């Protein structure tokens, strides 16, 4: 195993509907002092700017809680849990993509006042579009992960996870691999896309305005066709917690 | 934000009950070609070697499924879910620590044949012991995370998470922080210990025998007293999924 580097891409600035994210990422990464982009890099891009570039913004009256809640329910196929607390109503929903998260991923922070950002319609496709753009415009072959910040059952605090992937494994299947004692591994499927997304968040933060980062040095075997929808989403019938 | 490095510590070798992990880590990290250990590093150590060093090994007849199951139930305070499949019975349990995970964290892989490894009794304390050992024997002040590989609800694949911390924040509380537009952030509590543990797994892998890694370059503000038990474990009464 060799070392990895986590490199923030600074200077992308405000993203607007219709912007070509791949070009913005290339320009920022290749500006003076930037990390560049190399073949074999994994580029992690946060959902917020992907949604903005794709025009997934909806006008909302942020003083009307009902307006927000209607949006959340519009984006959901199922309300998994609901809790009313002094901080307001929390809805844990299942989105059309199959993600289980707070408020269907509808987000008001780091969005222009009066607007809410919805999740991309097809997050794997969003990742492929960025990967193809980086290849076409920048002549680099990379993996791309679109990340978002989700809570989880049983543990406090949020972490960044992968909601879309292109060109980098979502889940690495180690079934049949032997451990150091020659015994078949019990732990067989590692969601490296979530580990990569969380790692990238460590150099992005929530209040910095940094919306993309590079993981450099990953195992070349990890760079393959992939899909969060196919590899990570657990179907309701296979899920013990829905 | 500056860049981070993920550096595997190779050459620790087989760990036996009574071994001083801090010394093994120091010797391996400071050997020729090793990454060394610097003030401000975060050292991530996998649960398996911590359990071995602490003698948390139990003789087991691995051909008797009942033997394994008895151990799992002994380590549990509650069976959260149970599923019988062609691959055997899966128990999702709550451990005495409050972790919700498969089989109470009882593990047979990467353990000598005829033994199972149990989780450390107090994982934060295990992390503190390593941190104090590195300070006393190596004169370095670092954060330490003990990591384990857990599944989760709703998403396939496993990821490494923090089960114990010392000297590095488990959850970073951003409440009151403003976003780039000057709005108060909605995402307020980030479990950086889990993101650090998952990041470190990217340079360790499951079949390599690498049991420790360094995250170098973390924000010095993250290096503070901490506890997974106090900051990450969600109490059953606050949990919508138990």
Interface residues (C-beta under 8 A of the other chain):
Chain A: X1 X2 X3 X4 X5 X6 X7 X8 X10 X35 X81 X83 X92 X99 X100 X107 X108 X109 X110 X111 X112 X113 X149 X152 X153 X154 X155 X156 X157 X158 X159 X160 X161 X170 X171 X172 X174 X177 X178 X179 X180 X181 X183 X184 X185 X186 X187 X189 X190 X191 X192 X194 X195 X196 X198 X199 X201 X202 X203 X204 X205 X206 X207 X208 X209 X210 X215 X218 X231 X232 X233 X234 X239 X240 X241 X242
Chain B: X1 X2 X3 X4 X5 X6 X7 X8 X10 X35 X81 X83 X92 X99 X100 X107 X108 X109 X110 X111 X112 X113 X149 X152 X153 X154 X155 X156 X157 X158 X159 X160 X161 X170 X171 X172 X174 X177 X178 X179 X180 X181 X183 X184 X185 X186 X187 X189 X190 X191 X192 X194 X195 X196 X198 X199 X201 X202 X203 X204 X205 X206 X207 X208 X209 X210 X215 X218 X231 X232 X233 X234 X239 X240 X241 X242
